[in-house]
Amino acid sequence: MSSPDSLEPGRLVLLGDLSRRLGHDFSGLSLLDAALRHRSWCGEHGAVPSNERLEFLGDAVLQLAITERLFAADPPLPEGVLAQRRAALVNTRTLANAARRVDLGPAIRLGRGEAATGGHDKDSILADSAEAVIGAVHLDAGFDAARTVIFSLLEPDLARVEAGKDTGDSKSRLQERAAHELDLVPRYEVSGAGPDHAREFEAAVLLDGVEWGRGEGRTKKEAEQVAAAAALQRLVDEGKLTDEHG
């Protein structure tokens, strides 16, 4: 791991600004820097460790923080609803959008090829980096600090889900609404890429041969759920479906 002194001045400024947007004062910015090293950058810089271990830790911290909050709901929610609501909060699309709200993308270190193809705004890279940052906060200051950052990052999403405006099962909602309002059945096309330990999937959802949504995820199921959510939003925006919450 790089020491703070080894980080160039411009990098220190970038990370300091991001730290303030996250609402966490890191004891050393080298830990935040480590959380933002994509494997493509590490491949171009010798034996520098990537952010994948921090991402692994951050995912566990995120799952626990969200599960605890949902579990504490009053009145208590049944297990099935807890699982659905957690899925609506802990997924690639939600985390990527949270990362965008704090402008995380420009701080991610990417290899030349990944950067040239828009990697700084790619959902999977943003989501993975957000989890790595959560892991870094946990290592830096413990679970309570990480939980505070998580709730800040996901504040609008938590409000929506806790108000019952997102069931977490977009595929079922799209299936039901497309059949009822459009007399159509969604069809999914899924592709996978990357090594086995870091497999990424992309799904497209089509209605009558026309693509309405696309999504990324770490599993086929998650990619399909994200694509379905995107399709639902677009169908509502274009007046094809009524607004459930309008």
C-alpha positions as CSV (number, residue, x, y, z in Angstrom):
1,M,0.0,0.0,0.0
2,S,1.3,3.4,-0.9
3,S,2.2,5.8,2.0
4,P,0.6,9.3,2.0
5,D,4.0,10.7,1.1
6,S,4.2,8.7,-2.1
7,L,0.9,10.1,-3.5
8,E,1.4,12.9,-5.9
9,P,0.0,16.3,-4.8
10,G,-2.9,16.3,-7.3
11,R,-3.9,12.9,-6.1
12,L,-3.9,14.0,-2.5
13,V,-6.2,16.9,-3.4
14,L,-8.6,14.6,-5.3
15,L,-8.8,12.1,-2.5
16,G,-9.2,14.9,0.2
17,D,-12.1,16.3,-1.7
18,L,-13.7,12.9,-2.1
19,S,-13.2,12.2,1.6
20,R,-15.1,15.4,2.5
21,R,-18.0,14.4,0.1
22,L,-18.1,11.0,1.8
23,G,-18.3,12.7,5.2
24,H,-15.3,10.7,6.6
25,D,-11.9,12.1,7.6
26,F,-9.5,9.2,6.9
27,S,-6.5,8.9,9.2
28,G,-4.4,8.3,6.1
29,L,-5.4,8.9,2.5
30,S,-3.3,6.0,1.3
31,L,-6.1,3.6,2.5
32,L,-8.7,5.5,0.4
33,D,-6.3,5.4,-2.5
34,A,-6.0,1.6,-2.2
35,A,-9.8,1.3,-2.3
36,L,-9.8,3.0,-5.7
37,R,-7.3,0.9,-7.5
38,H,-9.0,-1.1,-10.2
39,R,-7.3,-4.3,-11.3
40,S,-6.7,-2.9,-14.8
41,W,-4.5,-0.1,-13.3
42,C,-2.7,-2.6,-11.1
43,G,-1.9,-4.7,-14.1
44,E,0.0,-1.8,-15.6
45,H,1.9,-0.9,-12.4
46,G,3.6,-4.1,-11.3
47,A,2.8,-5.9,-8.1
48,V,0.5,-3.3,-6.7
49,P,-2.6,-4.9,-5.0
50,S,-6.0,-4.0,-6.4
51,N,-9.1,-3.0,-4.4
52,E,-10.6,-6.4,-4.6
53,R,-9.9,-7.4,-1.0
54,L,-11.3,-4.2,0.3
55,E,-14.3,-4.7,-2.0
56,F,-14.9,-8.1,-0.4
57,L,-14.8,-6.6,3.1
58,G,-17.0,-3.7,2.1
59,D,-19.6,-5.9,0.7
60,A,-19.9,-7.8,4.0
61,V,-20.1,-4.5,6.0
62,L,-22.7,-3.1,3.6
63,Q,-24.9,-6.2,3.8
64,L,-24.8,-6.2,7.6
65,A,-25.5,-2.5,8.0
66,I,-28.5,-2.6,5.6
67,T,-29.8,-5.8,7.1
68,E,-29.6,-4.4,10.6
69,R,-31.5,-1.3,9.6
70,L,-34.2,-3.2,7.8
71,F,-34.5,-5.7,10.6
72,A,-35.2,-2.9,13.1
73,A,-38.2,-1.7,11.1
74,D,-41.4,-1.1,13.1
75,P,-43.6,-3.0,12.6
76,P,-41.2,-5.9,12.0
77,L,-41.0,-7.1,8.4
78,P,-41.3,-10.7,7.4
79,E,-38.1,-12.4,6.1
80,G,-39.2,-12.4,2.5
81,V,-39.8,-8.6,2.5
82,L,-36.5,-8.0,4.3
83,A,-34.7,-10.0,1.5
84,Q,-36.5,-8.0,-1.2
85,R,-35.8,-4.7,0.3
86,R,-32.2,-5.5,0.9
87,A,-31.9,-6.6,-2.8
88,A,-33.3,-3.2,-3.8
89,L,-30.6,-1.5,-1.9
90,V,-27.6,-3.7,-2.3
91,N,-27.2,-4.1,-6.1
92,T,-24.9,-2.8,-8.8
93,R,-27.2,-0.1,-10.1
94,T,-28.1,1.4,-6.7
95,L,-24.4,1.4,-5.6
96,A,-23.3,2.9,-8.9
97,N,-25.8,5.7,-8.6
98,A,-24.7,6.4,-5.0
99,A,-21.1,6.5,-6.3
100,R,-22.1,9.1,-8.9
101,R,-23.8,11.3,-6.3
102,V,-20.4,11.7,-4.6
103,D,-18.5,11.9,-7.9
104,L,-16.5,8.8,-7.1
105,G,-15.7,8.0,-10.7
106,P,-12.9,10.5,-11.4
107,A,-10.9,9.2,-8.4
108,I,-10.8,5.6,-9.5
109,R,-7.4,4.5,-10.9
110,L,-8.0,2.6,-14.2
111,G,-5.8,1.1,-16.8
112,R,-5.5,2.9,-20.1
113,G,-7.9,0.6,-22.0
114,E,-10.6,0.6,-19.3
115,A,-10.4,4.4,-19.0
116,A,-10.6,4.9,-22.8
117,T,-13.8,2.9,-22.9
118,G,-15.7,4.9,-20.2
119,G,-14.7,2.8,-17.2
120,H,-15.0,5.8,-14.8
121,D,-18.8,5.8,-15.3
122,K,-19.3,2.0,-15.7
123,D,-21.9,0.7,-13.2
124,S,-19.9,-2.4,-12.2
125,I,-16.7,-0.5,-11.6
126,L,-18.4,2.3,-9.7
127,A,-20.3,-0.3,-7.5
128,D,-17.2,-2.3,-6.8
129,S,-15.3,0.8,-5.9
130,A,-18.0,2.0,-3.6
131,E,-17.9,-1.2,-1.7
132,A,-14.1,-1.0,-1.5
133,V,-14.4,2.5,0.0
134,I,-16.8,1.2,2.6
135,G,-14.3,-1.5,3.4
136,A,-11.6,1.2,3.8
137,V,-13.8,3.2,6.1
138,H,-14.4,0.2,8.2
139,L,-10.7,-0.6,8.5
140,D,-9.9,3.1,9.2
141,A,-12.5,3.7,11.9
142,G,-14.7,0.7,12.5
143,F,-18.2,-0.4,11.8
144,D,-20.1,2.6,13.2
145,A,-18.2,5.0,10.9
146,A,-18.8,2.7,7.9
147,R,-22.5,2.5,8.7
148,T,-22.7,6.3,8.8
149,V,-21.1,6.5,5.4
150,I,-23.3,3.8,4.0
151,F,-26.5,5.5,5.2
152,S,-25.3,8.8,3.8
153,L,-24.5,7.3,0.4
154,L,-27.8,5.5,0.2
155,E,-30.0,8.1,1.9
156,P,-32.5,8.7,-1.0
157,D,-32.6,4.9,-1.8
158,L,-33.3,4.0,1.8
159,A,-36.1,6.6,1.9
160,R,-37.7,5.1,-1.2
161,V,-37.4,1.5,-0.1
162,E,-38.5,2.0,3.5
163,A,-41.6,3.9,2.2
164,G,-42.5,0.7,0.2
165,K,-41.9,2.4,-3.2
166,D,-39.5,-0.3,-4.4
167,T,-40.2,-4.0,-3.8
168,G,-36.8,-5.1,-4.9
169,D,-38.3,-7.5,-7.5
170,S,-38.4,-5.5,-10.7
171,K,-38.6,-8.7,-12.8
172,S,-41.9,-9.7,-11.3
173,R,-43.3,-6.2,-11.5
174,L,-42.3,-5.9,-15.2
175,Q,-43.7,-9.3,-16.0
176,E,-47.1,-8.5,-14.4
177,R,-47.4,-4.9,-15.7
178,A,-46.2,-5.7,-19.3
179,A,-48.8,-8.6,-19.5
180,H,-51.6,-6.5,-18.0
181,E,-51.1,-3.2,-19.6
182,L,-49.2,-4.0,-22.9
183,D,-50.2,-7.7,-23.5
184,L,-46.4,-8.5,-23.9
185,V,-44.0,-10.8,-22.2
186,P,-40.5,-9.6,-21.4
187,R,-37.5,-11.6,-22.8
188,Y,-34.0,-11.3,-21.4
189,E,-30.6,-11.7,-23.2
190,V,-27.7,-12.2,-20.8
191,S,-23.9,-12.2,-21.5
192,G,-21.0,-12.8,-19.1
193,A,-17.4,-11.6,-19.2
194,G,-14.3,-11.6,-17.0
195,P,-12.5,-14.2,-14.9
196,D,-14.4,-16.7,-12.7
197,H,-13.5,-14.9,-9.5
198,A,-14.8,-11.5,-10.9
199,R,-17.4,-12.5,-13.4
200,E,-19.6,-9.7,-14.6
201,F,-23.0,-10.1,-16.4
202,E,-24.9,-7.8,-18.6
203,A,-28.6,-8.2,-19.4
204,A,-31.0,-6.6,-21.8
205,V,-34.7,-6.8,-21.6
206,L,-36.8,-6.8,-24.7
207,L,-40.5,-6.4,-25.3
208,D,-41.7,-7.5,-28.8
209,G,-38.1,-7.5,-30.0
210,V,-37.4,-3.9,-28.8
211,E,-34.8,-3.3,-26.0
212,W,-36.2,-1.3,-23.1
213,G,-33.6,-1.7,-20.4
214,R,-30.1,-2.9,-19.8
215,G,-28.2,-3.7,-16.6
216,E,-25.1,-5.1,-15.1
217,G,-24.6,-7.4,-12.1
218,R,-22.4,-10.0,-10.5
219,T,-24.9,-12.7,-11.2
220,K,-27.4,-13.2,-14.1
221,K,-30.3,-12.7,-11.7
222,E,-29.0,-9.3,-10.5
223,A,-28.3,-8.1,-14.1
224,E,-31.8,-9.1,-15.1
225,Q,-33.3,-7.3,-12.1
226,V,-31.3,-4.1,-12.9
227,A,-32.4,-4.3,-16.6
228,A,-36.0,-4.8,-15.5
229,A,-35.9,-1.8,-13.2
230,A,-34.4,0.3,-16.0
231,A,-37.1,-0.9,-18.4
232,L,-39.9,-0.1,-15.9
233,Q,-38.6,3.5,-15.5
234,R,-38.3,4.1,-19.2
235,L,-41.7,2.6,-20.0
236,V,-43.2,5.0,-17.4
237,D,-41.2,8.0,-18.6
238,E,-42.4,7.4,-22.2
239,G,-46.0,6.9,-21.2
240,K,-46.2,3.2,-22.0
241,L,-47.0,2.3,-18.4
242,T,-48.8,4.3,-15.7
243,D,-46.8,5.6,-12.9
244,E,-47.3,3.4,-9.8
245,H,-46.4,6.2,-7.4
246,G,-47.7,9.2,-9.3
